[in-house]
Amino acid sequence: MSSRIAVAIERGTKKVFATAVDWPGWSRSGKTEELALEALGRAAPRYPAMAADISGPVPGQQVRDDDFEIVERTVGGSGTDFGVPSLVTDHDRRPLTGAEAERLSRLVDAAWTTFDRISAKAPLELRKGPRGGGRDRDKIIDHVLESDHGYSHEMGLRLDRPSRTNQASIDAMRAAILDLIARPSDGSPLGGRRWPPRYAANRIAWHALDHAWEIEDRTEEPSESG
């Protein structure tokens, strides 16, 4: 790899997130900082497939511990422990040129495309978790759409609620979100609220990929032992 990958650490009391600050969606968690970084490294082979159509360098298929550079550490709260990278960092507040904003918008769009592609191939019923839990496919799709609608409010948008059975409503919501993220910014919160565009891009892409990879993992047949 030509350069190290900048990572922000968000530490809660029960969970820690490691987030690649320049790559929306590449964010994983663990019980400790070390385990979160290990999880981020394990996700490295999945991320380039999502970002393959984005111009410019994309993180490699394999990363080592020393490929990551911790650029910021923050103390998380209840949202962190619940399982969400929920803090806006100093790196999220960096200004965005037009080219940088367009790149973030394309990465968010690629995360949605990945979610749509994986969910379209998945069965209606997904393999249950170790304790017999977990939403099935359509419930996950509804959850992601509902969350994106909520995220749009955090960006100062007022959009119609999308429906899984109405692709036009989904496309309209996503187009409005992408248009806002793609604008140059001085790093101020969108719509005068709380989320600057870098954080919005990271949060939306992370949520889409987190559930896309969940569907993928719960669709695959478990490997046989012995």
C-alpha positions in Angstrom: 0.0 0.0 0.0 1.3 3.5 -0.8 0.2 5.2 2.4 -1.3 4.4 5.8 -5.0 4.4 6.4 -6.2 7.1 8.8 -8.4 5.6 11.5 -10.5 7.3 14.2 -11.2 5.3 17.4 -14.5 5.8 19.3 -14.3 4.1 22.7 -17.4 3.2 24.7 -17.5 1.3 28.0 -18.6 -2.0 26.2 -17.7 -1.5 22.6 -15.1 0.3 20.5 -15.4 1.4 16.9 -12.5 1.8 14.4 -13.4 3.9 11.4 -11.3 4.6 8.3 -12.0 8.4 8.2 -11.6 8.8 4.4 -13.5 5.7 3.4 -17.3 6.0 4.2 -18.7 2.7 5.4 -15.4 1.0 6.4 -16.0 1.0 10.2 -16.1 -2.0 12.5 -16.4 -2.6 16.2 -14.9 -4.8 18.9 -14.8 -5.1 22.7 -11.4 -3.4 22.7 -9.5 -1.0 20.4 -7.2 -3.9 19.3 -10.2 -6.1 18.5 -11.9 -3.3 16.6 -8.8 -2.7 14.5 -8.6 -6.5 13.8 -12.3 -6.4 12.7 -11.5 -3.4 10.4 -8.6 -5.4 8.9 -10.8 -8.4 8.3 -13.3 -6.3 6.4 -10.6 -5.0 4.1 -11.2 -7.6 1.4 -14.9 -6.7 1.3 -14.5 -3.0 0.9 -12.7 -2.8 -2.4 -15.5 -4.7 -4.1 -17.9 -2.0 -2.9 -15.6 0.8 -4.0 -14.3 -0.7 -7.2 -16.0 1.8 -9.5 -14.7 4.8 -7.6 -11.9 6.7 -9.3 -8.6 6.9 -7.4 -6.8 4.5 -5.1 -8.9 2.0 -3.1 -7.7 0.2 0.0 -6.0 -3.1 -0.7 -7.4 -6.6 -0.3 -5.1 -7.2 2.7 -4.0 -4.8 5.4 -1.6 -5.3 8.3 -1.7 -3.7 11.7 0.9 -1.1 10.8 -1.2 0.0 7.7 -3.5 1.8 10.1 -2.6 5.2 11.6 -4.7 6.3 14.6 -5.4 10.0 13.9 -8.1 10.6 16.6 -9.5 9.0 19.7 -12.9 10.0 21.2 -14.9 8.8 24.2 -18.2 7.3 23.1 -21.5 7.0 24.9 -24.6 4.9 24.9 -24.9 5.0 21.1 -21.4 3.5 20.9 -22.2 0.7 23.3 -25.5 0.1 21.5 -23.5 -0.6 18.3 -23.4 2.6 16.3 -20.4 4.9 15.5 -22.3 7.9 16.8 -19.7 10.6 17.5 -18.9 13.5 15.2 -15.1 13.8 15.2 -12.7 16.6 14.4 -11.9 14.7 11.2 -15.6 14.7 10.3 -15.5 18.5 10.5 -12.8 19.0 7.8 -13.8 21.1 4.8 -14.7 19.4 1.5 -13.7 20.5 -1.9 -16.1 19.8 -4.8 -14.1 16.8 -5.9 -13.9 15.4 -2.4 -17.6 15.9 -1.8 -18.4 14.1 -5.1 -16.2 11.2 -4.1 -18.0 10.8 -0.8 -21.3 10.9 -2.6 -20.2 8.2 -5.0 -19.0 6.0 -2.1 -22.4 6.3 -0.3 -24.1 5.5 -3.6 -21.9 2.4 -4.0 -22.7 1.3 -0.4 -26.4 1.4 -1.3 -25.8 -0.4 -4.5 -24.0 -3.1 -2.6 -26.8 -3.4 -0.1 -29.4 -3.7 -2.9 -27.3 -6.3 -4.8 -26.8 -8.5 -1.8 -30.3 -8.3 -0.5 -31.8 -9.0 -3.9 -29.9 -12.3 -4.1 -30.7 -13.3 -0.5 -33.6 -15.7 0.5 -36.6 -14.3 2.4 -35.5 -16.2 5.5 -32.0 -15.8 6.7 -30.0 -18.2 8.9 -30.6 -17.3 12.6 -27.8 -16.2 14.9 -26.3 -18.3 17.6 -29.2 -17.5 19.9 -31.8 -17.9 17.3 -32.3 -14.1 16.7 -31.9 -11.8 13.8 -34.3 -10.1 11.3 -35.2 -11.8 8.0 -34.4 -10.1 4.7 -37.4 -7.8 4.2 -37.3 -6.6 7.8 -33.6 -5.6 7.3 -34.5 -3.8 4.1 -37.3 -1.9 5.8 -35.0 -1.1 8.7 -32.3 0.4 6.4 -34.8 2.4 4.5 -36.4 3.7 7.7 -33.0 4.6 9.1 -32.0 6.4 5.9 -35.2 8.4 6.1 -34.3 9.4 9.7 -30.8 10.2 8.6 -32.2 12.6 6.0 -33.9 14.5 8.8 -30.5 14.8 10.6 -29.2 16.4 7.4 -32.0 19.0 7.4 -34.0 17.4 4.6 -37.8 16.8 4.7 -38.6 13.9 2.4 -41.4 11.5 1.9 -41.0 8.2 3.7 -39.8 5.5 1.2 -41.3 2.1 0.7 -39.7 -1.2 -0.1 -42.4 -1.8 -2.7 -42.0 1.6 -4.4 -38.5 2.0 -6.0 -39.3 5.5 -7.1 -39.7 6.6 -3.5 -36.3 5.0 -2.6 -34.6 6.6 -5.6 -36.0 10.1 -4.8 -34.8 9.9 -1.1 -31.4 8.7 -2.1 -31.0 11.3 -4.8 -31.7 14.1 -2.4 -29.3 12.8 0.2 -26.5 12.3 -2.4 -27.1 15.8 -3.8 -26.5 17.3 -0.4 -23.4 15.2 0.4 -21.9 16.1 -3.0 -21.8 19.8 -2.4 -18.6 21.6 -1.3 -18.6 22.3 2.4 -16.6 24.2 5.1 -17.4 21.3 7.4 -20.4 22.9 9.1 -23.4 20.7 10.0 -25.8 20.1 7.2 -29.1 21.9 7.4 -28.0 23.8 10.5 -28.3 20.6 12.6 -25.6 18.2 13.9 -24.1 16.2 11.1 -21.4 17.6 8.8 -21.2 15.9 5.4 -18.3 13.6 6.2 -20.0 12.2 9.2 -23.3 11.8 7.3 -21.5 9.9 4.5 -19.8 7.6 7.0 -22.9 6.9 9.0 -25.1 6.2 6.0 -22.6 4.0 4.2 -21.6 2.2 7.4 -25.2 1.3 8.1 -25.9 0.0 4.6 -22.7 -2.0 4.5 -23.1 -3.4 8.0 -26.5 -4.9 7.1 -25.4 -5.9 3.6 -22.6 -7.9 5.1 -24.9 -9.3 7.8 -27.3 -10.5 5.1 -24.4 -12.0 3.2 -23.0 -13.8 6.2 -26.4 -15.1 7.2 -27.1 -16.4 3.7 -24.0 -18.4 3.3 -24.0 -22.0 4.4 -21.9 -22.6 7.6 -18.7 -24.5 6.9 -18.5 -28.1 7.9 -16.1 -29.0 10.7 -13.7 -31.9 10.6 
